């Protein structure tokens, strides 16, 4: 009898295993190879390579930490970051995987268990890595390090690298793990299951509010970059039809052909970028794609609704993967540019502003506010929301979680390092001229300020009055190099604006323009020369908008899941918690887009209204959410009986609580930094009667915003304090009762997998062997099933004929 087992009993030569390899192959009860047991295999060459990596890393850290009074190359930042990431991924992440996660590819993931073709759909690990990276990488890694650079490069680089290794990447990976073990449930639902209804409701409300603020804030940054830019509008808009083509091509025309789909998307993406530049220079076509801010809001809301409501494989996954191709490709170009240009660092390791709280790019002391300003590049609570409920629904195998969760966060951290290099390698005088607002320039210039002078002249006067030294210990200067000439003072700022195609670069606060100028400096060094500075500058602006927009569509889907879970706590609305119920998906998607879309439209229409009023609290609320993520992970680790490893999430939790609670307390109660103190100052100005009508209207708006930010700060602090208290109570009760183990958690029971997929971006030799055997066996089984169906059909046709033959007399 022909069976799949007999067909596979004679393996092809390429599937023959050594005894050691055979012991590592995971098989299900049918004998199918469905995974490879993770194992750290050491050889002398590997040991020597890792020893060299560690030595190089130590030398790099020594250069950055000990350099005093001399310029250093920015290449050392790349060396330190890449070596540190490699060591952390290979050893620390692997340690967490085998000690806490204990991943098992024999267990089916939510994508295989449910597989509804919409929300639960297996995605190729390379595509999912790109989709997850695109979802978590917003504006934070680009602008946060640039703003924090005012205090010197050393505190920033320490937090970006060490923070991601021990906090941010750990949070992302473990949140992805606990969600994948619970059928891809969202953050709020897992909190309800593990910590009770009170904890679940608290974090669900917190998460919905924070996600709405985050989406509106990120969308506002993207719209500012895209407004009146036909190049950005066309190129980013074209990623939507390109993504649809990629999704249908990979699903229907050439299933599983990821490399082909990647090549197709890359070619179309390059064509869209080149076409955008051509359209921008065409006087007939440019006005068609020139949209104002309000038009972009409507377009963005409609797109986000469609992206969150449509099946994941159709639009979001291919578009985010496409975006990641551009992001990682651009990062690779920047690395090459930094190596070729070899820019020298102008910023000292620790500046004089590190000891003050009145810095121009952000107010507050180094602790805690530097760790709030640099969020997404080191630790971000929003990542936990993406890692729970979104990515777990598409992951193929448990052993891919380390690569997707930990690995993608390392790439985002590396993006933050690139942004930091962009800030610290331009002239310090140019840096502060870019990132000081007009009132700050007036205050810093003092008596040297002149209302009749140009913005460039006043900026130079302000820089001259600031007690800030460069890396060599000299008073910082405003300088700019162009076409072999070094310009100084106001002439330097004028020439810099001319080189990038802007009328002025003074007071371009927020960090985006600084990054674009730094990026253009790197790329022009080997791609086009001095004459391409304006081209690369505008390309960088579009790149920043792309970085942000991919977070908005994924954030909308995350908010949809959270709203559904929140409504599901009401008995008559429980069905909304089911992510496979299409009407519920549409309703919750509409609520999510309406929430952040309304704040965004108000912010675009009124410079003091809508999301503009809540921008100051975004950083603190995001880091408070990270504390909630780490608390839930700690609870799950303790309840699983892994208390001796609870320090892994508990240590970064304690640090994050110290940072965020200190910052929130200062923003509430501090007489210089607090929102309510600012409200009192605005009230005094209003009551003085000395303001003209325009200034009076602005003062009333600022007063309202200060009260709103203060009230929200109190709300977030109280909510997170309550959530942490519930989590701590659950941990203590678990330890006291000694009720440990999977049976006391909400983990789904074991379900045998029937699917094979490699665990890393590149399949190992053993994984390629197992995949060949899997394809051989499943192909044989499919042929047996086809023959069996044909035999059944033949029997069904033969039976009535036999009956007729019996009834006919001879």
N, C-alpha and C positions, 0 to 999 in steps of 0.2 A: 504493500500500500504506500502511495506517495504522500509524504508528510513534510512539513517545514523542517522538522528535526532531522529527518533523513537527508533532506536536501542540503542541510547545513553541516552534516556530519563529515563532509569532506571539505575542509576550509581551503580557501585560496591561499597561495603562498604568502600574499601580503598581509594575511590575518594571523599568521603563526606567531605565538607568543613564547617568550622565555618563561621558565617557571616563576621568576620574580614578577614578571609582567602579568602573568595569569593571576597571581595572588592579588594584584591591585585592581583587576577588572571587576566591576560591580555588575552582577547579573540578576534579573528578576526570575520568578518561578518558571517562566517559559524558556529560560536560558538565554534571553536577549541581553547583550551587553548594553547597559544603560548609563554607565558612568565609570569614572576612574577615581580610586581613593587618593586623596591628596597626600603627598609624601615629599619631604625635603631630602632629596638625594644629593649627597656630597661626593665630589671628586676633587683631586688635587688642583686641576685647573680652575674649578669653580671657587675653591677656597682662596687661591691666589688672587683671582679677580676681585672677590669681595673684600679681601684685605687691602688691595690697592684702592678700591672705592672708598673704604673707611679712612685710609690715610689721606687721600685727596680731600675728602670731606672735612677732616680735622684741620688740614692746612688752610682750606678756604675759610672756615669759621675763624681761625686765628687771624687771618688777614683782615677780615671784616671787623673783628672785635678789638684788635690792637692797633689798627692804623690811626696814627695821630700826626697831624701837621703835614701830611703828604697825600697827593692824589692817588687814588687806586682805580683800577679798571673795573668797569661794570660787568665784565665777563665773570669775575669772581662770584657775583650774585647768582649767575646761571649755574656755575659749578657747585656751589653750596646747595642750592635748591635741588638740583637733579640728583646729586649724591644722597642728600638727606631723604628725598622721596623714595629713591630706590631701596635704601636700607630699611626704611619704615614699611614699605609695601612687602618686601621679601620676608622680613622677620617679625615685626610687631603685628601687622595685619594677619599674617599667617598664624601667629601665636593666638590671637583672638579667635581666629577661625576654628582651630582645633580644640581650644580650651572652653570657649563659650558657645559658639555657633554649632560646632560639631555637625557640619553639613553632611548630608547623605543624599546622593543622587538617586538612590533607590526610591526615595520618597517623591511623589508627584507634586509639582508646584501648582499654585492656583490656576495658572494658565492652562495646565494640562487637565486639572480636575474639572474645571467649569467649561472652559473653551466655548464661549457663546458667540465667538466671531465678532464681537463689538468691543466690550470692555476687557474681557478675559481672552487674550489672544497671544500665543507664543510669538516672540520677536527674536530674530537672530541676535546673538549676544553682541555683535559688533554694531548692529543698528540700535539696539537698546542702550548700549553704552553711549552712543552719540545722542540718542533721545534724552537720556537721563542727564547727561552733561549740559545739553541745551536747556533743559528744564530748570536746572539749579543755578546756572550762570547768568545772573542779571547785571545790574549796574554796580553792585557792591565791589567785586574784584577789580573793576576799572577805576572807580573814583575814590573809594575808601583809602587805599594806600597813598594816592596822590595828596589827599587832604591831610593825612597823618604825617606826611613827609616834613611838615614844618617843624617837627620835634627832632628831626634827624633820622637817618636811615636805620640805625641799629635797633631801636625799640620796634620799629615796623617789621623788619625782616625777622626778628626773633619771634614775634607773635604770628606772622604769616606762616612760617615754616613749622615751628614747634606747636602752634595752636592747631594747625590742620592735622598734624601727625597724631597728637594725643587727645584732641577734642573733636574737631569738625568732621574728619574722615571716620572716626570711631562712631560718632553719632549717626552719620548717614548710613554706614554699613550695618550697624546693629538695628536701626529702625527698619531698614529694608529686610533684615533677617526676621525680626519678630512679626512683621506684617506678612511675609511670605509663608510663615508657619501658621498663620491664622486666616487663610483664604483671602489674602490681600486686603484685609480690613483697614479702614482709615484710622488715623490717630485717635479721633474722638471715640470711635467704637471700641478700639482696643483698650482705651482708658476706662470705658464703661465696663468691659468684660473683666479687666484685671484689678481695677481699683474701686468699682462700684459706680452707681448711677450719678452720685454727686460729683465725683472726679470727672466722669465722662461729660456731664453737662457743662462743668466749669471750663474744661479745655476746649470743648466744641464751640462755646460762645466766644472764648478768647481767640480761637483760631479763625473763626469766621470774620471777626472784626479786624484782626491783624492782616489776614489775607486780603480783605477788601482794600485796606489802606495801602498794603504793599503793591497790589496790582495797579491801583490808581497812581501811586507815586512812580512806579517804573514806567507805566504808560505815558505819564507826563514827561518824563525825561526823554523817552523815545520820540514823542511828538515834537518836542522842542528841537530835536536833531533832524526830524524829517520835514518840518514845516517849511514851505517854500523851497524845497529841494526836489526837483523832478527826478534827479538821478536816484536818490534814496527811495522815493515813492515807487518808481518803476521797478527798480531792481528787487526791492523787498516784496513788492506786490507780485512779481513774477514767481517768487518762491512758492506761492500757493498752487498755481496750475502745474508747476514742475513737480511739486510734491504729490499731487493727485496722479500724475503720469507715473511717477516712481512707484506709488502704492499699488496701482493696478498692474503695472508691468511685473512687479515682483510677486504679486499674489495670483494673477491669472495667466499672464503670457509666459513668464519664465520663473516658476516657483523655486525659491531657494537660491536663485542666482544673485547673491548679494553683490559680488564684485561687478557683474554686468550692470546692475541697477546703480551702483555707486558711480561707475564710469559715465553712464547716461546722465545722471543727475549733475555730476561735476561739469560735463560739457555744457549742459543747458544753463547751469549757474554762471559759468564764465561768460557765456553768451549774454545772459541777463545783465551782468555787471558792465560788460563792454557796451551793450545796447543802452544802458542807463546813462553812461557818459556821453554817448552820441546824441541821445534825446535831449540831455541837459544843454547841449550846445546848439540845438536846432531851434530857431526862433518860432517855427510853426508848431512843433510837437511839445516843446517845453511847457507852454501854458496849460496844455491838456493835463499834464501830470504834476502841475503845481497846485497843491492843496493847502488851504490854511488850516489852522489848528482845530477849529470846530469840525471841518469836514473830515479830518483825520480821526477825530474822536468817534464819529459815526461809523466810519469804515472799520476802525479797530474793534468796536463793540460788536458789529455784525460778524466780523471774521472770528472773534473769540467765541461767540455763541456757536457758530458753525463748528469750530474746531473742538469744542467741548461736547457737543451733541452728536457729532458724526462718529462712526466706529474709529477706534484708535488707529488701526492699521491704514486707514484711508488717507488721513491728512496729517494728524499730529506727529505720528512716528516718522514718516518719510520727510516731512518738512523740518522737524527738529534734527534728524540725521543729516539732511542737506545743510542746515545751518551749522551743524558741527563740522562738516567738511570745510566750510569757509572759515570757521573760527580756528580750528586746529591748523588748517593750511596757512592762515594769516599769522598765527603764533609761530609756526615754523619759519616763515619768512622773516618775522621780527627777530627770532633767535639768530638766524644767519646774518641779519643786518647788524645786530649788536656785536657779533663776533668780528665782522668785517670792519665796521666803523670803530670798534673798540673805544666807546665813549668813556671819558674820565668823570668820576663822581665829583660834583661840586658841593654837595651838601655834607656837613660833618656828621659823624656818627651820632652824636647827641648835641642838639643845638641849645642855645640859651632859652629858647621858647619852651623847652621841656620842663623847665623849673617854674613856668608861669602858667596862668590860666586865662590869659587874654590874647591867645593866638588869633591871627586873622582868618585862618581857614575853618577853625572850629574853636569854641570856647570850652574851657575846662582843663583840669590837670591831666597829666599823662595817665595816671591811674585815677579814675577808671575810663576816661573818655577816649583814649587811643584805642582801647579794646572794643569800644562801641563803634567807633568810626570805621575801623577795619572789621567788617562783619563777614561777608560772604567768602572772602579769601581765606579765612581761618575757621570760623564757626558761624553757622546761620540756622536759626530755628525753622525758617521756611523750607530748608532742605529736608528736614524731618517730615514735613507734610508731604513733600514730593516722594520721599522714600517710603512712605506708608500710604497705601491705597491707590497709587498711580503706577509706579514702576513694578511693584510686586505682582501686579496682574498680568505682566508680560514676560517675566523672567522664565527662562526655559528650565534651568537646573539650579539647585541650591549652591553648588560650587562656583557658580558665576557671580554670586553676591559680592565676594571680595573684590573682584575686578570692577564690577559696576558701581558699587557703593563707595568703596575706599578709593579705587583708582580714579574715578571721575572727579572726586573732590580734590585729589592731588593735582589734577590738570587745572582745576579752577584756581587753586592756590598758586600754581605756576603763572597763571594769567595775572594774579595780583603782584607777583614779583616783577613781571614785565612792566606793569603799570608803575610800580615804584621806581624802576630804573628810568622810565620816561620822565619822572618828576625830578629825580636827583641828579640827572646828567645835563639838564639845561641850566643856564645861568640862574643863580638864586634870585637875582634882581628881577629877571623875567618871570620866574615862578611866582613871586609875591605880587608882582604887578598884575598877573593874570588872576590870582585867587583872592585879592582884596576887593571888597565892594567899594563903591564910591564914598560912602560915609566913613569907611575904615581908612581909606586913603586920606581923606580930609583930616581925620583925627590923628593919623600917624605923621602927616606932614607938618601939623602944627602951624606955627607962624609962617612957614615957607609955602603954605597952600595959597593959591591965588585963583579966584573965580574966573579971571580972564585968561588964565593959562590953559593949555591943552591938557586932556587927560593924561597923555604921556609925560608931560612935564611935571604934573602933580604926582604921578606915580613914582617918578624918579626922586622927587623931593621926599616922599614918604619912605622909600627904600633907604635913602641916605640917613634918615632919622632913626631907623630901627637898629636896635642893638643886636644884630645877627651877624655872625662871622661865617666865612666859608670854611671848607675842609682844611685849608692851610692856615687858618687863624686870622685872615685879613677881613676887613669890613666888606660885606658883600657889595657887588657892583651890578649894574644893569648892562649886560653885554650880549651881542648877537653876531654870529659869524654867517656870512653870506657871500658866495662867489669869491672866496679867498680874502675877504675884507672883514675886519672886526669892527663892528659899530658899538658905540657906547652911549649911555644916557637915553634921552628921549628919541634920538635918532635910531637907536637899537630897536626900540619898541615899534617905531614906524616902519622900519625895514622888515621886521619880523611879520608884521601885519601884511605888508606888501607881498612877501614871499609865500604866504599861505592863502592869499586872495581875499583877505578881510580888510575892512576899513580901519578897524582898531581891534586890538586884543586885550586892552586894559579892562579890568573888572569882569572878565569872563569866568565868573566863579562857578564852583560845582565840580571842577576837576576834569570835565569832559574835553574842554579845549586844550588843557595841558597835556592830556594823554594823546590827543590827535596830533599836536605839534611834536611830541616826543616820538610817536610812531612814524610820522612823516620824516623826521630826521634819520631814523634808522633805515627806512626803506630807500630813501634817496641815495644812500651811500653806495648802493650797488644796483639799483633799479632805476636808471634814468638820469641820475645826477641832480644838480642844483635846480635845473629847470622844471623838475617834476614835483617840487615841494608842495605846490597848491593841489596837484592831482592827488597825492598821497594823503594830504590833510583832509580833503573831502571824502576820500575813500575811508579814512579812519572814522569820520563822523558817521558814515553809513554803517561801518562795522560795529560801532557802539550801539546804534539803533537795532541792528540785527541781534546783537548780544542780549538786548533787553526784551525784545518782542517775543522771543521763544519762551521766555519765562512767563509772560502774560497769558499765553494760551494754555500752558500747562497749569498755571496758578488758578485759572478759571475752572479747569476740570477738578483740581484739588478742592476748591471752594464748593463745587457742586457736590462732591462726596460728603464734605463736612456738613453742608446744609441738609442733605438727605439723612445723615445720621442724627442730626439734631432734631429734625422733624419726626424721625422714627421713634424718639423717646415718648411721643404722644401716642396713646393706644390706638386712636382711630387713624393715625397717619403712619403706622408702622411700615407700610409698604414702601414708603419713600426711602427707607434704609436699604432696599434691595437695588443694587446698581444695575441689575439686568432688566428692571421695569422701565420701559421706554417712556411712558407719559411722565413718570416721576423724574426721569433724567431731564426732560425738556423743561419741566417746571423749575427744578432746582438750578438748572443752567441759566434760565431767565432771571431768577432771583440773584444769582451770583454776578452776572454781567450788569444787571440793573444797579446793584449796590456800588460796584467800583466805577461803572460808567457814569453814574450821576455825580459822584464826587469829582471825577475827572473833568466832566463837562463844566461843572461849576468852577473848577480851578482854572480851566482855559478861559472862561468868560470873565473871571474876576481874579486879578493878581493876588488878592488877599483872601479869597474864598475857596471853598471846596477842599481839594486835597492839599492846596498850599498851606492851609491852616494846620495840617497834621504832619507835614514833612518832618518837623523837629523831633517827633516822638517815634518815627519809624525805626531808627536804629536800636533804641532801648527796647521797644516792644518786640522786635525781631530776636534780640538776644535773650529776652525773658522767655520767649517761646522755645529757644534752645534748652533752657533749664527744664522746661516741661518735657521735652523729648528725652533728655538724659534721665529725668526722674522716672519716666515710664520704662525706659530700658533697664534701669536699676531694679525696679520692681519685678520685671519679668525675669531678670537674672537671679534674683533672690528666690522667687517662687519656684524657679526651675531647679533649685537645690545647688546652685553654683555660687554660694555666698562668698567663698574664698577668692572668687574672681570679680566680685562686685566693685572692687576698687577701680576697675578699668573704666566704667562709666561714672562712678561716684566721684573720683578726683576731678575730672573736668566739670562735673556738676557743681561741686563746691566752689571751684574757681569762678564759674559763670555766675553763680548766685552772688558771690562777693562783688563781682564787677557790676552786674546789672542792678542789684539792690542799692549799692552805693551811688551809682549814677542816678537812679530814680529818686532816691532820697534827696540828693543835691538838687535835682531839677524841681523838686516839690518845695523844699524848705530853705535852700541856700539863698541868702539875701542878695548875692550878686548874679548867680546863675539860674535861680528858680523862676518858674513860670508865674507864680503868684506875686513874686517881687517885681517882675516885669510888668504885670498887670497894675500893680500899685503905682509904678512909675508913669505908665500911660495915663492912669486916672488923674494923677497930679498934673500932667501936662494939659489934659482936657479941661480940668477945673481952673487952670491958670487963666484961661481966656485969651492967651497970646497967640493962638494958632489961627491961620487963615482958613477959609472953608475947605480947600483941598487937603491941607495938612490935618484939619480936624477930622475929615472923613477917614483918612488913612489911620489916624490915631484911634478912632472908634473901632476900626477893623482889627487893628493890632491888639487892642484891649480884649475884644471878643476871642481872638485866636489864642491869646495867652491864657484866658480862663478855660477855653476848650482843651488846650494841651495839658494844662494842669489837672483838670478833671479826669482826662483820659489816663494820665500818668498814675493818678491815685487808683483809678479803676483797674488798670493792668497790674499794679503792684498788689492790690488786695486779692485779685483773682489768682495770681500766680502763687502768692503766699498760701492761700487756701488749698490750691492744688498740690503744692509741695508738702503741706501738712498731711493731706490725705495719703499721699504716696509714702511718706515716712511712717505713718501709722500702719499701713499695710505691710511694709517691710518689717517693722518691729513685731507685729502680730504673727507674721509668718515665721520669724526666727523663734519666737516664744513657743508657738504651737508645734514647731517642727513639721509642719505640713508642706513638705517639699515634693517636687516631682512634676512631670508633665500632666499627670492626672488632676493636679490642683490649679492648672492654668487653662486658658482658653485655646490652647493649641489644637489644631485639627488632628484627628487620629491618622495614623499612617495609611497611605494609599499607594499601592505599588505603581511605579512608573513604567511606561512602555516606550519611552522616548530617549534618544541619545543626543547629546550635544556637548562639544568641548567646553572647558571652563574658562579659558583665557582668550585674549584677542587672537592669538595664533595657536592653532592646535599643535600639541606635542606629537612626537613620533608614535607614542603609545595610543594617544587619542585617535590618530589617523588610522591605526590598525583596528581599533575598536569600532570606529565609524564604518570602515570597510566591511567588517564582519556584520555589523548591524544592518547595513544596506543589503548585504548578501542574504541574510536570514529573513529580513522583512520582505525582500523581493521574492524569495522562494515561497514564503507564506502567502503572499498575494497571488502568486501563480497557482498555488494549490487551491486557494479559495475560488479563483476564477474557474479552475477545472471542476471543482466540486459543484459550483453553480451551474456549469454547462451540463454536468452529469444529471443533476436534478431536473434541469429543463428537458433533457433527453428522456428521462424516466417519465416525466409528466406527459410528454407527447406520445410515448410508447404505450402507456396504459390504456387510453381510449381505443387505440388501434388494436391492441390485444383483445379488448372486449368485443370489438366488432368481429374480429377473426374467429373468436370462440362461437359467436352466434350464427355464423354462416355454415350451413350443412355442407358436408363433403360431397 
